[in-house]
């Protein structure tokens, strides 16, 4: 019987992509993915450490895997394993702890440690100038939307962030390999690809020939793949006017920008070691909104950073209220050992942080509804994803500008881009009517 495996993935889109690679790689090696209620031979937990909550969830997932699969090989990999392997080694029952540089070697490593009664820890520091490790996949588990990791590493060292320690220096997938992998995913039937990276706006900084994200997108556009591309999060000082113009002009590029703000107060931004001011951020968002009025503009915002006094919090609330933002991702400050912010004075009480995060989440709810209503009466290209109500033949999907849409689709999911008119807002959904199917050419 072939060996069976389970993969539990936590955290960002990059982690999800890497887990998809591991699933495909193990299947190619003759392994079988175990069912949800089945005991596997190997359980792999791809961990996250970006916040205290993420670390806690990673430990919970590991302990659950050990509890539900007694006596099997348990592998803890990813960012937690990279930064705090010693802390993970204190969890009884883990067979292998492997850092972020070893995901491509994991099938061989699992075979090497399967009979071991002691925990094997494989953890090294990153090396300057190390190359990008391609982790190619032929298809993503979701047959409609796929993620594609094209960049890794971060060297910004924002004072609150552990990611540079978890992901190492900037490195990028070569343009030639990006095009090849997009072609493979298109041939597998995917109609949307999300380009992902740890610091996506730094794509190409380690490559020869002056390639950057904008030039990569121009290369992709010339290939006329039968799908659309969505960009994951990009820093505000890495969105040049020509990138905005490209998104405005090309239908194969989703009208969607996700931009970390983190704070609406310049003093807090400076302590965060962010490289822009609130004025520059506002100018960028207003430029996008003028150039692409129905573009989705998502914003990351942190509540309760050390030294964020009531005036600074009010500045954030006031700035967000006036911005043409479409939605907010709200993060309570989480102190991470090893970061500069963990040493700062002025830490806020947990109940204060919770209250401030709740206030900003109220703004998020209002921003989403306001954006949805602004889109009514317009037609959007929507990727059907799954049934909203099979009995009523209602599908749900996502528009190019990130609207969560529900619409009648009598024939069911066909994995084709559909043109849908937005007609009304119903709670967290935009209800629409399909006009015609249209495959991107």
C-alpha positions as CSV (number, residue, x, y, z in Angstrom):
1,X,0.0,0.0,0.0
2,X,1.3,3.5,-0.8
3,X,2.1,5.7,2.1
4,X,-0.6,8.2,3.0
5,X,-0.2,11.8,4.1
6,X,-2.1,14.8,5.4
7,X,-1.1,18.5,5.1
8,X,-2.4,21.2,7.4
9,X,-1.5,24.7,6.2
10,X,-1.7,27.9,8.2
11,X,-1.0,31.5,7.3
12,X,-0.5,33.3,4.0
13,X,-1.0,32.6,0.3
14,X,2.7,31.7,0.0
15,X,2.3,29.0,2.6
16,X,-0.8,27.7,0.8
17,X,1.1,27.6,-2.5
18,X,4.0,25.7,-0.9
19,X,1.5,23.2,0.6
20,X,0.0,22.7,-2.8
21,X,3.5,22.0,-4.1
22,X,4.1,19.4,-1.3
23,X,0.8,17.7,-2.1
24,X,1.6,17.4,-5.8
25,X,5.2,16.3,-5.1
26,X,4.2,13.6,-2.7
27,X,1.5,12.3,-5.1
28,X,4.1,12.1,-7.9
29,X,6.3,10.1,-5.5
30,X,3.5,7.5,-5.1
31,X,2.1,8.8,-1.8
32,X,-1.7,9.0,-1.3
33,X,-3.6,11.8,0.4
34,X,-5.5,10.5,3.4
35,X,-9.2,11.2,3.9
36,X,-10.3,13.6,6.6
37,X,-11.2,10.9,9.1
38,X,-8.5,8.5,8.2
39,X,-5.2,8.0,10.1
40,X,-2.3,8.9,7.8
41,X,1.2,7.6,7.8
42,X,2.6,11.2,7.8
43,X,1.0,14.5,8.9
44,X,2.7,17.7,7.8
45,X,1.9,21.0,9.5
46,X,3.0,24.1,7.5
47,X,3.2,26.6,10.3
48,X,2.9,30.4,10.7
49,X,4.4,32.7,13.3
50,X,3.4,36.2,12.1
51,X,1.3,36.8,15.3
52,X,0.9,35.3,18.7
53,X,-2.5,33.9,17.5
54,X,-0.8,32.3,14.5
55,X,1.8,30.7,16.7
56,X,-0.8,29.4,19.0
57,X,-2.9,28.0,16.1
58,X,0.2,26.3,14.7
59,X,0.9,24.5,18.1
60,X,-2.8,23.6,18.3
61,X,-2.7,22.1,14.8
62,X,0.5,20.1,15.6
63,X,-1.0,18.7,18.9
64,X,-4.2,17.8,17.1
65,X,-2.3,15.9,14.4
66,X,-0.4,14.0,17.1
67,X,-3.6,13.3,19.0
68,X,-5.6,12.1,16.0
69,X,-2.7,10.1,14.4
70,X,-0.9,8.4,17.3
71,X,2.5,6.9,16.5
72,X,2.9,8.4,13.0
73,X,5.5,10.7,11.5
74,X,4.7,14.3,12.4
75,X,6.5,17.0,10.5
76,X,6.4,20.7,11.6
77,X,7.7,22.9,8.8
78,X,7.5,26.6,7.8
79,X,8.0,29.9,9.5
80,X,7.6,28.7,13.1
81,X,10.2,25.9,12.4
82,X,12.5,28.5,10.9
83,X,12.4,31.1,13.7
84,X,11.8,29.0,16.9
85,X,12.8,25.4,16.2
86,X,13.8,25.0,19.9
87,X,10.4,26.0,21.1
88,X,8.7,23.5,18.7
89,X,11.1,20.7,19.8
90,X,9.6,21.0,23.3
91,X,6.3,19.6,21.9
92,X,6.4,15.9,22.5
93,X,5.5,13.8,19.5
94,X,7.1,15.8,16.6
95,X,9.3,13.6,14.4
96,X,10.8,16.3,12.1
97,X,11.2,20.1,12.4
98,X,12.4,21.6,9.1
99,X,12.9,25.2,8.1
100,X,11.8,27.2,5.1
101,X,14.8,26.2,3.0
102,X,13.9,22.5,3.0
103,X,10.4,22.3,1.6
104,X,11.7,21.1,-1.8
105,X,13.5,18.2,0.0
106,X,10.6,17.2,2.3
107,X,9.6,13.9,0.7
108,X,13.1,12.5,1.0
109,X,13.5,13.9,4.5
110,X,10.2,12.2,5.6
111,X,11.5,8.8,4.5
112,X,14.8,9.4,6.3
113,X,13.2,10.1,9.7
114,X,10.2,7.8,9.6
115,X,11.7,5.2,11.9
116,X,13.3,7.7,14.3
117,X,12.2,7.9,17.9
118,X,13.8,11.3,18.4
119,X,13.0,14.6,17.0
120,X,15.1,15.6,14.0
121,X,15.7,19.4,13.8
122,X,16.9,20.8,10.5
123,X,17.3,24.6,10.9
124,X,19.9,27.0,9.4
125,X,20.2,30.7,8.9
126,X,19.5,32.2,5.5
127,X,22.4,33.0,3.3
128,X,23.0,36.4,1.5
129,X,22.5,35.9,-2.2
130,X,20.8,32.6,-1.9
131,X,18.7,31.7,-5.0
132,X,14.9,31.4,-5.3
133,X,13.9,27.8,-4.9
134,X,11.3,26.9,-7.6
135,X,8.5,24.8,-6.3
136,X,6.6,24.0,-9.6
137,X,3.1,22.7,-9.6
138,X,1.0,21.6,-12.6
139,X,-2.4,22.4,-11.0
140,X,-3.7,24.1,-7.8
141,X,-6.1,22.1,-5.6
142,X,-8.8,24.7,-6.3
143,X,-9.7,24.0,-10.0
144,X,-10.7,27.6,-10.6
145,X,-8.3,30.0,-8.9
146,X,-4.6,29.2,-8.4
147,X,-1.9,30.9,-6.4
148,X,1.6,31.3,-7.9
149,X,4.5,32.2,-5.7
150,X,7.0,34.3,-7.7
151,X,8.9,36.0,-4.9
152,X,10.2,35.2,-1.4
153,X,12.0,37.1,1.4
154,X,11.8,40.5,3.0
155,X,14.5,42.9,4.2
156,X,12.3,45.8,5.3
157,X,12.5,45.0,9.0
158,X,9.4,46.9,10.1
159,X,9.8,47.1,13.9
160,X,6.8,44.8,14.6
161,X,7.4,42.1,12.0
162,X,9.1,38.7,12.4
163,X,8.8,37.9,8.6
164,X,12.4,38.8,7.6
165,X,13.7,36.3,10.2
166,X,11.2,33.7,8.9
167,X,11.7,34.2,5.1
168,X,15.2,35.6,4.6
169,X,16.6,37.8,1.8
170,X,14.8,39.0,-1.4
171,X,14.8,36.4,-4.2
172,X,12.6,36.0,-7.3
173,X,11.5,33.3,-9.7
174,X,12.9,34.1,-13.2
175,X,10.5,35.6,-15.7
176,X,11.0,32.6,-18.0
177,X,9.9,30.2,-15.2
178,X,7.0,32.5,-14.3
179,X,5.7,32.3,-17.8
180,X,6.2,28.5,-18.0
181,X,4.3,28.0,-14.7
182,X,1.4,30.3,-15.8
183,X,1.1,28.2,-19.0
184,X,1.0,25.0,-17.0
185,X,-1.8,26.4,-14.7
186,X,-3.7,27.7,-17.7
187,X,-3.5,24.3,-19.4
188,X,-4.8,22.7,-16.1
189,X,-8.0,24.9,-16.6
190,X,-7.4,27.6,-14.0
191,X,-9.1,30.9,-15.0
192,X,-7.5,33.1,-12.4
193,X,-4.0,33.2,-11.0
194,X,-3.0,35.2,-7.9
195,X,0.6,36.3,-8.1
196,X,2.0,36.0,-4.5
197,X,5.2,36.8,-2.7
198,X,6.4,37.7,0.8
199,X,7.3,41.2,-0.6
200,X,5.8,41.1,-4.0
201,X,6.8,44.7,-5.0
202,X,10.4,43.7,-4.7
203,X,10.0,41.1,-7.5
204,X,13.1,41.1,-9.7
205,X,15.4,43.1,-7.4
206,X,17.8,40.1,-7.4
207,X,17.4,39.4,-11.1
208,X,19.7,40.6,-14.0
209,X,18.3,42.8,-16.8
210,X,16.3,45.3,-14.8
211,X,13.2,43.2,-14.5
212,X,10.6,44.3,-12.0
213,X,6.9,43.5,-11.4
214,X,5.6,46.0,-14.0
215,X,7.9,44.6,-16.7
216,X,7.0,41.0,-15.7
217,X,3.3,41.9,-16.1
218,X,4.0,43.3,-19.6
219,X,5.7,40.0,-20.5
220,X,2.8,38.0,-19.2
221,X,0.3,40.2,-21.2
222,X,2.1,39.6,-24.4
223,X,1.5,35.8,-24.0
224,X,-2.3,36.3,-24.0
225,X,-3.0,33.5,-21.6
226,X,-6.8,32.5,-21.4
227,X,-7.1,33.6,-17.8
228,X,-6.9,36.7,-15.6
229,X,-4.2,37.7,-13.0
230,X,-4.8,39.2,-9.5
231,X,-2.0,40.8,-7.5
232,X,-1.6,40.0,-3.8
233,X,-0.5,42.7,-1.3
234,X,1.9,45.4,-2.5
235,X,3.6,48.1,-0.4
236,X,2.4,51.6,-1.0
237,X,5.8,52.9,-2.1
238,X,6.0,50.1,-4.7
239,X,3.0,51.0,-6.8
240,X,4.3,53.3,-9.6
241,X,1.9,55.2,-11.9
242,X,2.7,52.9,-14.8
243,X,1.4,49.9,-12.8
244,X,-1.8,51.7,-12.1
245,X,-2.2,52.6,-15.8
246,X,-1.6,49.0,-16.8
247,X,-4.3,47.7,-14.5
248,X,-6.6,50.4,-15.8
249,X,-6.0,49.4,-19.4
250,X,-5.9,45.6,-19.4
251,X,-8.9,43.4,-18.7
252,X,-6.8,40.4,-17.9
253,X,-5.5,42.3,-14.8
254,X,-7.9,42.4,-11.9
255,X,-8.9,45.8,-10.7
256,X,-7.8,45.1,-7.2
257,X,-5.1,46.6,-5.0
258,X,-4.3,45.4,-1.5
259,X,-2.1,48.0,0.2
260,X,-0.8,47.9,3.8
261,X,-1.3,51.2,5.6
262,X,-0.8,49.9,9.2
263,X,-1.4,53.3,10.8
264,X,-3.0,56.6,10.0
265,X,-0.6,58.5,12.2
266,X,2.8,59.6,11.0
267,X,4.5,59.3,14.4
268,X,3.4,55.7,14.6
269,X,4.4,54.9,11.1
270,X,7.9,56.2,11.9
271,X,8.2,54.0,15.0
272,X,7.0,51.1,12.8
273,X,9.9,51.8,10.4
274,X,7.4,52.2,7.5
275,X,8.9,54.2,4.6
276,X,6.0,56.5,3.7
277,X,3.8,59.2,5.2
278,X,0.0,59.3,5.6
279,X,0.0,62.1,3.0
280,X,1.7,59.9,0.4
281,X,-0.6,57.0,1.2
282,X,-3.7,59.2,0.7
283,X,-2.3,60.5,-2.6
284,X,-1.7,57.0,-3.9
285,X,-5.2,55.7,-3.0
286,X,-6.9,58.8,-4.5
287,X,-4.8,58.3,-7.6
288,X,-6.0,54.7,-8.0
289,X,-9.6,55.7,-7.3
290,X,-9.5,58.5,-10.0
291,X,-7.8,56.2,-12.5
292,X,-9.9,53.1,-11.9
293,X,-13.1,54.3,-10.1
294,X,-14.5,50.8,-9.4
295,X,-11.2,49.2,-8.4
296,X,-11.2,47.4,-5.1
297,X,-8.7,49.0,-2.7
298,X,-8.0,46.9,0.4
299,X,-6.0,48.2,3.3
300,X,-4.2,46.5,6.2
301,X,-4.4,48.5,9.5
302,X,-2.9,47.7,12.9
303,X,-4.6,48.6,16.2
304,X,-2.7,49.2,19.4
305,X,0.9,49.6,18.4
306,X,3.1,50.6,21.3
307,X,2.9,54.3,21.9
308,X,-0.3,54.7,19.9
309,X,-2.0,57.3,22.1
310,X,-5.7,58.2,21.7
311,X,-4.9,61.0,19.3
312,X,-2.9,58.6,17.1
313,X,-5.8,56.2,17.1
314,X,-8.2,59.0,16.2
315,X,-5.9,60.0,13.3
316,X,-6.2,56.5,11.9
317,X,-10.0,56.4,12.2
318,X,-10.3,59.8,10.6
319,X,-8.0,59.0,7.7
320,X,-9.7,55.7,7.0
321,X,-13.2,57.4,7.1
322,X,-12.2,59.8,4.3
323,X,-10.4,57.3,2.1
324,X,-12.1,55.6,-0.9
325,X,-11.2,52.2,0.5
326,X,-13.2,49.1,-0.3
327,X,-12.4,46.9,2.7
328,X,-10.0,46.7,5.7
329,X,-8.0,43.9,7.2
330,X,-7.6,44.7,10.9
331,X,-4.8,43.3,13.0
332,X,-4.4,43.9,16.8
333,X,-0.8,44.5,17.6
334,X,1.0,41.3,18.5
335,X,4.4,41.5,20.2
336,X,6.9,39.1,18.6
337,X,10.1,38.2,20.4
338,X,13.1,39.2,18.2
339,X,11.5,42.3,16.8
340,X,12.4,45.9,17.8
341,X,8.8,46.7,18.8
342,X,8.8,43.9,21.4
343,X,11.3,46.2,23.3
344,X,9.3,49.4,23.0
345,X,7.8,51.2,26.0
346,X,4.1,52.3,25.8
347,X,2.5,48.9,25.3
348,X,-1.3,49.1,25.5
349,X,-3.5,47.0,27.7
350,X,-5.2,44.1,25.8
351,X,-8.7,45.4,26.3
352,X,-7.7,48.8,24.9
353,X,-6.2,47.1,21.8
354,X,-9.3,45.0,21.4
355,X,-11.6,48.0,21.7
356,X,-9.6,49.9,19.0
357,X,-9.6,47.0,16.7
358,X,-13.4,46.7,17.1
359,X,-13.8,50.3,16.2
360,X,-11.8,49.9,13.0
361,X,-13.8,46.7,12.1
362,X,-16.9,48.8,12.3
363,X,-15.4,51.1,9.6
364,X,-14.6,48.0,7.6
365,X,-18.3,46.9,7.5
366,X,-19.4,50.3,6.4
367,X,-16.6,50.6,3.8
368,X,-17.6,47.2,2.2
369,X,-21.3,48.1,2.0
370,X,-20.5,51.5,0.6
371,X,-18.2,50.0,-2.1
372,X,-20.8,47.3,-3.0
373,X,-23.5,49.9,-3.5
374,X,-21.2,52.0,-5.7
375,X,-20.9,49.1,-8.1
376,X,-24.6,48.5,-8.6
377,X,-25.8,48.8,-12.2
378,X,-22.4,47.9,-13.6
379,X,-21.3,44.7,-15.3
380,X,-18.4,42.7,-13.9
381,X,-16.4,39.6,-15.0
382,X,-17.0,37.0,-12.3
383,X,-15.3,33.7,-11.7
384,X,-17.9,31.2,-10.5
385,X,-16.5,29.2,-7.6
386,X,-19.2,27.0,-6.0
387,X,-22.8,26.7,-5.2
388,X,-24.4,29.3,-3.0
389,X,-27.7,27.4,-3.2
390,X,-27.8,24.3,-5.4
391,X,-31.5,24.0,-5.0
392,X,-32.1,27.5,-6.3
393,X,-29.3,27.1,-8.9
394,X,-27.5,30.1,-7.4
395,X,-23.7,30.3,-7.8
396,X,-21.2,32.4,-5.8
397,X,-18.0,33.8,-7.2
398,X,-15.7,36.8,-7.2
399,X,-15.6,39.6,-9.6
400,X,-12.4,41.1,-11.0
401,X,-12.7,43.9,-8.6
402,X,-13.2,41.6,-5.6
403,X,-17.0,41.7,-5.2
404,X,-18.5,38.6,-3.6
405,X,-21.3,38.0,-6.0
406,X,-24.3,35.6,-6.1
407,X,-26.1,35.0,-9.3
408,X,-28.3,32.4,-11.1
409,X,-26.3,29.8,-13.1
410,X,-28.7,27.0,-14.2
411,X,-25.9,24.9,-15.7
412,X,-23.7,25.0,-12.6
413,X,-20.0,25.8,-12.2
414,X,-18.4,25.6,-15.7
415,X,-15.1,27.2,-14.8
416,X,-15.7,30.1,-17.2
417,X,-15.6,33.8,-16.6
418,X,-19.1,35.1,-16.6
419,X,-20.4,38.7,-17.2
420,X,-22.7,39.6,-14.4
421,X,-24.7,42.8,-13.7
422,X,-24.6,43.9,-10.0
423,X,-28.2,44.6,-9.0
424,X,-28.6,44.8,-5.2
425,X,-26.7,44.3,-1.9
426,X,-27.9,41.6,0.4
427,X,-25.8,41.6,3.6
428,X,-22.3,40.5,2.7
429,X,-23.2,39.6,-0.9
430,X,-23.8,41.5,-4.2
431,X,-26.7,39.9,-6.0
432,X,-26.4,39.9,-9.8
433,X,-27.8,38.6,-13.1
434,X,-25.5,36.9,-15.6
435,X,-25.4,38.5,-19.1
436,X,-23.2,36.2,-21.1
437,X,-20.2,33.9,-20.7
438,X,-16.9,35.2,-21.9
439,X,-13.6,33.4,-22.0
440,X,-10.6,35.7,-21.6
441,X,-8.4,35.5,-24.7
